[in-house]
Amino acid sequence: MNAIIFLAGLMASAPAQTLVVVPERDTLEACVANETVASILRLAPSLRVLRAGLQKDETLAHLARRAEAFVVIDGRHDARPERPHTTLELLVRGRPADRRTMYGDVQSTFDAMWPKDLPQPARVAAFAAANHEALAAACQNHVEEALAYSAGAIGDAVRRRLSGLPAPVVAPPAKNGRVRSTVLERWLDASRLIAKGDHGRAYPLLLAVKNELAAGVSAPLWYRPAAPELELHSVQVEAELVFLFGRERLLILDLASGQERLSLSVSKLEPKVVMLSPKRALAFSENRVIDLDLGASPKLRREFPLDGVAPEASLGDGDMVLAGRSEVVALSLEKDRELWRQELTDNLVAGPMMLDDRLIVPGDARLFVLARDSGKLVESLDLPDELSGPLHSEPTGLYMVLGGDRVARLTWNGSPNLVVWDKDLFGASWPPVGFEDSIAIATRAPRKPPMVTALGGTDRPFVKILERGAGTPLARLPGGGLVHADARRTTLTGKDAKGRIVMRARSSQPFEQLVSGKDHVLAQAGSMILALGAARGETVQRIELPGSPTAAALSDLGGVALMPDGGVYGLPPIDDRRMRVFEAQVRRDLAEAAVQSGRGPQAKKLAEEILASEPDDLDALAIVARASPRNVAASAWYRVLERAPRLDPLHETADTELAKLSGMKARVPTEAPLRQVFSPTDEVLIVEFERRVMAVAPNAPSKALWSLPKQQAAPLGLLVRVDDQLVDPKTGKGLRALRGRRPLDGRGLYFLSTEKELVLSLENERGEVVFSQSFEERTLRLLDASSEFVALVDDSDLGIVHVLSKVDGSRRWMRPFEERVEAAHLSADTLVLRTATRLIGVEPDTGKLVFETKLPKDEAVTQSLGTSAGLLLVSQKRLTLYDMKRGRAARVLPLEKPVALLALSDPFLLVSLEDGTLTAFDLARGRRGGRLALSAPTQLFSANGLFGVVEAEGAAFSLFEAQRLLNP
């Protein structure tokens, strides 16, 4: 069973690309199938495709769970949605694959692998080197075989799998010094250098490839090796199919991928098919007509005999008319039955053409006029010379060439009216090109320069020389006009209907074929296939081939080149997104080579160019991070970590790089969920779990100093409460029982007895009572304490503030306030009280008013912290630092999102915003520092110059150096 895992990256923090993880597989069939699907999916800009190997004894379900995601298996939901809001993962079992499926056309392989209960993306074009033979060789690391099957069409999968192998790719220079290689081969050579670590040599090669792709240089997208027994000689492109004609073989290929759709053995095959509809076509042999069904699985629909059949047909409303050696047959397209048959007396040389309600059937030197509905012979017209080719239809009439030198036009004005130009046109090319109300035809008389002549007119026919010294190839100019080559066929000139030059293009090789596209002129010039702008003649696309093809078929949908050895190249359309995808990949490779070879500014510029069009490109973000100064790098790595799913290797890289930049001291995984981490002293961290509490040293957090079972734990100033005991944080030994008491909220080691309403101050080292003081009020709340004073508030009556001496517990002063006092902050010379609307500064030993400051009305303060830099007030939109002596705002630091958590390691602040962003501030300097990104932090703390972060669900806690994090 083959399998492919689709993970939709629905990250809650930011919109991310959908992640598709394709397992690496050992079997050849699985490798080819997975590479096929992965290469198609890489063309979608909304997808990020990664490969993942299965670990020992791991199943695909285990691989899915490694993503820590909600799992769906064949449409049945797993009962354990562990992280439904992080990633949606789809695990799909592959279908058993026979050779037809895995080695059939690309779309069939994709259909077989794509989960049936998911909407399929828009039909995707195949990747380069789509033939499975090349992929099979690449999966086995057979370099020469893979390159022989893919030739210049080096696709993503072939390039990726072969880039690390040492065999040479680009051929040695020819005698003239020119390297015969395609742009994709040069890219493969650069990829090999990168795989070897030689980024310095890869950089200029990648730079040339990038510039070529940006300038429209392209390459074949697929290749079929030569099969001499087929003796291929002609090619035709219709809709999305390629028709290859051999000596006794008709091959039908998929234009997008080159995959074989149908192969028929046909003797004396005519090199032409007639399309009846996008899903139906006719092919012709000497004595039979072959009706082809071109649906999802092309097949022979039916055959019917017709001796000497001509490869032209007249198509009507539900029927078609064909000509054999001496008879004309009309057939119903829907009912597959003969409508009428008409025997004629002359030898027919071409198929019929329709003119109004008549059929014109050409004989050797006669035209037969038949009624279209019945086949009845209306009349016949003798020609002054033998017909030299099939009829050519234009809105102005039917044209023909007689004897190779005379051109005639047949019109219908109630009865046939044959108009023959008497002027001999030596070397007239056929068929002509429609030009306004006439036709343009190239001629070349002996010992005279070539010319392009217009023939037309209605009542009075005219002959007009359009251009002397010009000839084939000819084509219509999109939008009206004519484009032709000069006598040497190295310059193309496009003129509008008034004869004004509107485009001009030159080539070092002679132009051999022109095709008028929708907005461009498609041209073959020797070994190059060009798409030229119809307005100015600029080269929009240039495809390089290893030599001049013997036959080429070009169209807006793509093209095919048949090489002299019988090999077949598939050519991309002008707007083919594969080349744009390749260009983007080359830009990433170039930026990677630049940063690895010490070209930091160039790497950063290249990556930023990618991000300008693809803001979520994780590889480009990582390159910006690696090529930037520390403060910019931290922000870029944060964005990578935020967007990269856990299975993405960039997630681990970003995590590691952020740790380096932020000064991570340690990351400690935990076996049980954490409740909290706090620091009673700089030397100890207390880690509380559900059923136990332990102490660790900040500098060695993975080793426990002590561990105790517990039901409850709480930080109590410089001591720790474990259930009903005061515990020494260094040793874990109990110091004093605290039954019947609850701690006051705030800093310092103070307790309020529920029995006697006593405030108790306990000495930190031994837990002894220093003082006890009774109060009549029953709603006392600790505000703050310093080395000298303790501030309490009674909220029962207008917020009466009490300040006690910390030495003996005596009351220094008491003062009521008009509003509830939310918080207080004691410094050496000021006690700052915060209410909902004001900051009030008083002297801590006397209570004398020092200042009173109104707070801004636009947003309420949610938290306040006393720091060495001043009093910090936290609101929804900003951090405001106030001078504690004067009560004035000194600095304002704006916030992108409201604060969820914060920790202070004075004067440094770590803030967790509601969107999960961890941002650091240097309060002393009043500036933002670096950023962190961990998985959904649930708690922040500080200890001994370190910041600590507890990750989601207590999976781990990490310690960071505050100085390095805030000042990278």
C-alpha positions, 0 to 999 in steps of 0.5 A: 500500500502506498500512502501520502499524508496531507496536513493542513497547516491551520495555525491559530496564530497566523495564516500559514501555507497548507503543509503536505508531508509525503513519506519517503518510501523504499519500494520503486512503485511507491517512490515513483507515485509519491514523487509524482504527487509531491512534484505536482503539489509543489506547483501550488503556491498555497502548499508547502511540501515536505518529505518525512521518513518513517522511524523504526517500527513507526506506522503512518498513524505514528507519523501523523501523531508526531505532528501533534494534531487532530487525525482523520483516517479515511474520513473516520475521525480519531477519538483523540483530538489532542490539539484541534486548534493547532493543525488539521492532519489528514492521513490517507491510505493509498490505493493498490497500484498496478503498473498502468496506474503508477506508470500511466499519465500523471493526472491518473496517478494524482487522482489515484493518490488524492483522497476521495473525500477532499475537494481536488485542486484545479487541474495541475500541469505536470512537473518537468521530466514527468516520464516515469522512466526518469523518475524510476531511475532517479528513485534508484539513484541511477544517474546516467539512466535518469538523465538519459530519460529526462535529457534537458527536461530536468524536473524537480524530483529528478533534480532533487534526488540527483543533486547530491550524486557526483556524476557529471551533468553538463556536457563539455564545451563544444569546439566553439566553446559553447556549452550545449545545455539547457537552463535546467541542466545548469541549475542541476549542476548548481544543485550538485555543487550546493549538495557538496557544500561548494556554495561559492562556485554555485552562486555565480551559476545560480545567478546566471540561471536566475537571470535567464529564467527572469528574462524568459529563458525556458527549457523543455518540460518533459522528454521521451527517449528515441525509439528507432523502431517507430521512425517518427517523422511528423507531429501535431498538437491539438487541444491538450494532446500530442499526435506523433506519426511514425511509419506504422504507428500513431502515438498520442501523448499528454501535452502537459506531461508527455505520458502516453495516452494511446498507441495504435498500429496503422499502416500507411498512416497520413501525418494529420488528424482532424479534430471533431471535438476536444474529445474526438478526432479522426486519423487516416490511413490509405484505405480507412478512417480511424475514429478516436475517443480522446476522453480520460482513457483514449481508445479506438472508437471505430474504423470504417473503410474508405479507399484513398481517403484524403486527410481533410474533412468538412464538418457540419452540424452533427455530420462530416463529409470525407473524400476517398479516391473517387467517392464522397461520403457523409457520416452522422457524428452522433449515430455513426451511420452513413448519410449519403455517398456520391461516386464521382468520375474524376480522381479526387486529390484532396478533401472537400471544403464547404462554401455556403450550402455547397461542397467543393470537392477537388479533382486532378483538374476539376472542381465538383460542386455538391449539395451539402445536405444530399451530396447531389452533384450540382455541377463541375468546373474544369480548371486551367491546370492541375491542382497543386494542393488542398483548398484553402478557406478564408472569409473572402472565398476558397483559394487554390494553387494550380500547377504550382505557379497560378493562384485561383479563388472560387466565390459563390454568387448564386452560381460558381464563379471561378476567378483565376489570376493570370500572373505566374507566381513562381515558387508560391508557398502554400498554404497562404496566410489570410491578410485583411480582405485578401491572402498573403503568399510568399513567392520566389522566382528564379534569379529574382529576390523573394517577395510577399504578395497580396491577392484579393478583391471582390469585383475587381481582383488585385495583385499587390506586392507587400514586401520585396526581399521577404518570404517564408515563414509567414503568419498572421499578426495577433490583432491584425496584420502580417509577420514575415521573414526577410530573404535570409530568414534571420529577421522577422517584421510585423506590419499592421493592415496599413503597412506600418511596422509594429514589431521586429525580431532578429535571430542568429539562426534562420526562422523556420516556422511561425505560428500566430498565438493569442497575444504572441508570435511563436517561432522556431529558429534553429535550435531555439523556440521563441515567443515574441511579443506582438507589439514590439517583437521582444523575446518573451520566452526562449526555449533552448534545445540541444539541436535543430528539430526535424519537426515542431508543433507550437501552440498557446497551450505548449509545443513539441519538438521532434529531434533528428534521433527520434527523441521528443521534447515537450515545450511549455506554454508562455504562461506556464506556472512551472517555470515561475515555480522553478524561478522562485526555487532558483531564487531561494537556492541563490539566496541560500548559496549567498548566505552560505558563501558569506554574501549576507547583503545579497542574500537578504536582498534576494530573500526580501524580493521573494517575500515581497510576492510571497509573504509566507515563504518560510525558506526566504524568512529563514534566509533573512534571519540568517543574513540579518543583525541579531535584533532583526534576526530574532524577529525573523526567526520568530516569524518562522517559528510562528508559521512553521508546523512542528514537522517542518525542519525549519521549526526546529531550526528556528527554535535553536537559532532563537535560543542562541540569539536570546541566550537560552540557558536551558530548556527542561522537559517535564514528565508531568504538567506544571502548575507554576514555577517561582523563585523565592531566592536567586539561588533556587527555583521552585517547580510545582507539579500536580502532586509534588513540588521540587527545587532546582538551581537556575544554573542547573535546572535539570537536577533536583535539589529536593522534592516533596509530595504535596497538595498545595504550594505557594510562594511566600516571599523568601520562603515556600509554603508546602501544604501547612508548612513553611519550607526552607527553599534551599533544603526543603526542610520544614520551618514552621507550621501555618495552620489556620493562616492564609497569606496576604497577597503581595510581596514579602513574608507577611500573614494575616491570622483568620482568628485574631486578625494579626499581621505577622512578620516572620524572619526569613531564615528561621521562620520566627515571628518578628512582630505581631500587630492587631487591627480592628478592621477585617479587610486588610490587604497588603500593598507593598513592603520595603526594607523599612516599611509595610503598607496595608489597606483597609477596603471596607471604608474608602480605602484607609492606608496603614504604613507600619514599621517593619522593625517592630510593627508599629503604625507610622501613619494612617490616611483615608483616600477617596478611591479604592487603592489598587496597588502601592509601590514603595521606594527609598523615598516615595510611596506611590499609590495607584487608584483607578484614575490617579497616581498619588505619591507620599512620603513613606515615613510621614504620609505627606503628599508629594504629588498627585497625577491624573491617569489618561482616560482613554484606557484603564491600567491593568497592572503596575510594577515598581522597577529601578527605572520607575513605576511601570503601568500596563494597559491594553495599548501601551506600557507607561513608565512614570518617574516615582519622585515626580509622578510624570510619564517618562516613556511610553512603549506601544503594544500591538496586542493586550498583555497576557503575562509579564515578568520583571528582571529589573530593569528588563521586562518580558511580556507575553501578548494575547497573540502568543508573541513574547516581546522583551523590553529594556525599561532603562533604555526605553526600547524594545529588545528581542523576541521569543516564540515558544508553544503557548506560554502559560507562565512567565517568571524571573530568577537571578537575572534569568527569564523563565517561560512555562510552555503550554500544558507544562510540557517544558520550561525554558530559561533565558539570560535577560541581558542577552535577550533584551540587548541582542 
